[in-house]
Amino acid sequence: MVEIRPFHLFPSFDTVEDERQHRKQRLAAGFRLFAKFGYDEGTAGHITARDPEFPDRFWVNPFGLDFAALKASDLICIDEAGEIVVGDRPLNAAAFTIHAQIHQARPEVVAAAHSHSMHGKALASMHETIWPITQDSCAFYNDCALLDDFTGVVLDVEEGKRIAATLGDKKAIILANHGPLTVGTSVESAVWWFITLDRSAHAQLLAMAAGGPKRIDDENAAITYNQIGNELAGWFQALPMFDRIIKEQPDLLD
C-alpha cells in the first residue's frame, strides 16, 4: 500500500513583520534564480511583491543592481504614486509603470515577474503565446494573453494600464517584441510561472523549427491545466528551486 504523506501547506506568520521579511527573502531568492537561469540582461527585468501590511505598496529590486548579488535588505518599497517609502536606491521607472498598474488591477496578485529572457523574447518577436503542445505548456492553456503591438520602453502610465487590462485575469502575458510577464498569489508561483513559461517557449520554438508541433486536444489540455496550472501547483513546484538557491546562496536572506 502506498503511504500518503502530509502535503506541504502555505506558510503562516505570527506577525505582519514576519510575513514581510519572508516575502522579501523569497523575492531575493527569485532574483538569484533569475540570474542563475540567465534572465538578467543589463538593467532590464523586475520582480515585485505586494507588502502584506500596506497593499498599495510593493517591494522591488533597485535599478541597476545585479540580480546575482541582490539581498533581501537591498529591496526598495514603492507606493502607488511611485514614491520610494523604504530604501535609498533608485527605482526603475518601467518597473513602476508596469507593476503598479498590475497590482492595482489585480488585488489577489502578490507578485509579478518580468524579464527579457531569451526564449520568451524570441516568442514575443513572433507575436505568439504558449501553445498546448507539451504537458508543461498546458499550465498556460487559455491563461496567457498577448499584447500585440510594441510602443517602446514602458514609461507611460497609460501603457501600463493597457498591459494590465490585456492581462485581465490571466497569469501570463506576452508583450510583443518585448518579453513575457507572469503573476501569482505568491512570489514562488509568479517566479515558477515565468521559468516554466520560458522553458515552454524554448520547446515550442524548437518544435516549430523542426517542422510543426501537434497540439494537445482541448479536452486533455483543459484537464492538464486544472492539474498543473493552479496557484497551489505553481507554488509547490517552485519550492525545490527556492530551497536549493537558499542553501547555495544563504547570503540572499540578509
C-alpha positions in Angstrom: 0.0 0.0 0.0 1.3 3.5 -0.9 1.9 5.7 2.1 0.2 9.1 1.8 2.3 11.7 3.5 1.0 15.1 4.7 1.1 17.7 1.9 3.0 21.0 2.3 0.9 23.9 3.4 1.3 27.6 2.7 3.3 29.2 5.5 1.6 31.1 8.3 3.1 34.0 10.3 2.7 35.3 13.8 3.2 39.0 12.8 3.0 41.1 9.7 6.7 41.9 10.1 7.5 38.2 9.9 5.4 37.9 6.7 7.0 40.9 5.2 10.5 39.6 5.9 9.5 36.2 4.4 8.2 37.9 1.2 11.4 39.9 0.9 13.6 36.9 1.3 11.6 34.9 -1.3 11.8 37.9 -3.6 15.6 38.0 -3.2 15.7 34.2 -3.9 13.6 34.8 -7.0 16.2 37.3 -8.4 19.0 34.8 -7.6 17.1 32.2 -9.6 16.6 34.6 -12.5 20.3 35.3 -12.5 21.0 31.5 -12.5 18.7 30.9 -15.4 20.3 33.8 -17.4 17.3 36.1 -17.2 19.4 39.1 -16.4 20.3 41.4 -19.2 21.8 44.8 -18.3 19.4 46.7 -16.1 16.2 45.0 -17.6 13.9 43.0 -15.6 12.0 43.2 -12.3 10.0 41.1 -9.8 7.7 42.7 -7.4 5.9 41.6 -4.2 3.0 43.3 -2.6 3.6 44.4 1.0 1.4 42.4 3.4 0.5 45.3 5.6 0.1 48.1 3.0 -1.5 46.6 -0.1 -1.0 49.7 -2.1 2.8 49.3 -1.8 5.2 46.8 -3.3 8.8 45.7 -2.9 11.1 45.7 -6.0 14.7 45.5 -7.0 16.6 48.8 -7.1 17.5 50.0 -10.6 20.9 48.7 -11.8 21.6 46.2 -9.0 22.9 42.8 -10.2 20.3 40.1 -9.7 23.1 37.7 -8.7 24.1 39.9 -5.8 20.7 41.1 -4.6 19.8 40.5 -0.9 16.5 41.0 0.9 17.9 44.1 2.6 18.6 45.7 -0.8 14.9 45.8 -1.9 13.1 49.1 -2.0 9.4 49.7 -1.3 7.3 51.8 -3.6 3.9 53.4 -3.0 1.1 53.8 -5.6 2.4 57.2 -6.6 5.8 55.8 -7.4 7.5 57.3 -4.3 10.2 55.3 -2.5 9.0 54.8 1.0 11.7 52.3 2.2 15.2 52.4 0.8 17.5 54.9 -0.8 18.4 53.3 -4.1 17.0 54.4 -7.4 13.8 53.0 -9.0 13.5 51.6 -12.5 10.7 53.7 -13.9 9.4 50.9 -16.2 9.1 48.6 -13.2 6.8 51.1 -11.5 4.8 51.8 -14.7 4.1 48.2 -15.4 3.8 46.6 -12.0 1.9 49.3 -10.2 -0.9 49.0 -12.7 -1.0 45.3 -12.4 -1.0 45.3 -8.6 -3.8 47.9 -8.7 -5.9 46.0 -11.2 -5.4 42.6 -9.5 -5.7 42.8 -5.7 -5.3 39.0 -5.4 -1.8 39.1 -7.1 1.0 39.1 -4.6 3.9 39.1 -7.1 4.7 39.9 -10.7 7.8 38.9 -12.7 9.1 40.3 -15.9 12.4 39.9 -17.7 13.8 39.8 -21.2 14.5 36.1 -21.2 16.0 34.6 -24.4 13.2 32.3 -25.4 10.4 34.5 -24.1 11.5 37.4 -26.2 12.1 35.2 -29.2 8.5 34.1 -28.9 7.4 37.7 -28.4 9.0 38.7 -31.6 6.6 36.3 -33.4 3.6 37.7 -31.6 2.7 34.3 -30.3 1.6 32.9 -27.0 2.3 29.5 -25.4 0.7 26.6 -27.3 -0.6 23.4 -25.6 2.0 21.1 -27.2 3.5 19.6 -24.0 2.3 18.6 -20.6 4.1 21.6 -19.1 2.8 24.1 -21.5 -0.7 23.2 -20.6 -0.2 25.2 -17.5 -0.9 28.2 -19.7 -3.9 26.8 -21.6 -6.3 29.7 -22.1 -4.3 31.5 -19.5 -1.7 33.5 -21.5 -2.6 36.9 -23.0 -0.8 38.7 -25.9 -0.3 42.5 -26.1 0.0 42.5 -29.9 2.0 45.7 -30.5 5.2 47.4 -29.4 5.5 51.0 -28.4 8.9 51.3 -26.9 10.1 51.2 -23.3 7.1 51.3 -21.0 7.3 54.6 -19.3 3.8 55.9 -19.8 1.2 55.1 -17.1 -1.5 54.6 -19.8 0.7 51.9 -21.4 1.0 50.2 -18.0 -2.8 50.3 -17.7 -3.1 48.8 -21.2 -0.8 45.9 -20.2 -2.9 45.3 -17.0 -6.1 45.4 -19.0 -4.8 43.0 -21.6 -3.5 40.6 -18.9 -7.0 40.6 -17.5 -7.5 37.7 -15.1 -4.7 35.6 -16.7 -1.4 34.6 -15.1 0.8 35.4 -18.0 1.1 37.8 -20.9 3.5 38.0 -23.8 4.4 41.6 -24.6 5.0 41.7 -28.4 8.6 42.4 -29.4 9.5 42.7 -25.7 9.1 39.6 -23.5 6.9 37.7 -21.0 5.4 38.7 -17.7 3.8 36.4 -15.1 1.8 37.0 -11.9 1.0 34.8 -8.9 -0.6 34.8 -5.5 2.8 34.1 -4.1 6.3 35.1 -5.0 7.1 31.4 -5.6 4.3 30.9 -8.1 5.0 34.1 -10.1 8.7 33.1 -10.4 7.8 29.5 -11.3 5.3 30.6 -14.0 8.0 32.7 -15.5 10.6 29.9 -15.5 8.3 27.3 -16.9 6.9 29.7 -19.5 10.4 30.4 -20.8 11.1 26.7 -20.9 7.8 26.1 -22.7 8.7 28.9 -25.2 12.0 27.2 -25.8 10.3 23.8 -26.5 7.8 25.5 -28.8 10.4 27.3 -30.8 12.4 24.1 -31.2 9.3 22.2 -32.3 8.3 25.0 -34.7 11.8 24.9 -36.3 11.6 21.1 -36.6 8.5 21.3 -38.8 5.4 21.9 -36.8 4.2 20.6 -33.4 1.0 18.7 -32.8 -1.3 20.4 -30.3 -2.9 18.6 -27.4 -6.7 18.5 -27.9 -8.8 21.0 -25.9 -10.3 18.4 -23.5 -7.0 17.0 -22.4 -5.3 20.4 -22.4 -8.0 21.6 -20.0 -7.7 18.6 -17.8 -3.9 19.0 -17.6 -4.4 22.8 -16.9 -6.6 22.0 -13.9 -3.9 19.7 -12.6 -0.8 21.8 -13.0 -2.0 25.4 -13.8 -3.4 26.3 -10.5 -1.7 28.5 -7.9 -1.1 25.7 -5.4 0.7 23.7 -8.1 2.8 26.8 -9.1 3.8 27.5 -5.5 4.6 23.9 -4.8 6.7 23.3 -8.0 8.8 26.3 -7.1 9.8 25.1 -3.7 12.7 22.8 -4.7 14.3 25.6 -6.6 13.9 28.1 -3.8 15.3 25.6 -1.2 18.3 24.9 -3.4 19.2 28.6 -4.1 18.9 29.5 -0.4 21.1 26.5 0.5 23.7 27.5 -2.2 23.5 31.3 -1.5 22.3 31.9 2.0 23.6 35.5 2.0 20.4 36.4 0.0 18.5 36.2 3.2 20.4 39.1 4.8 
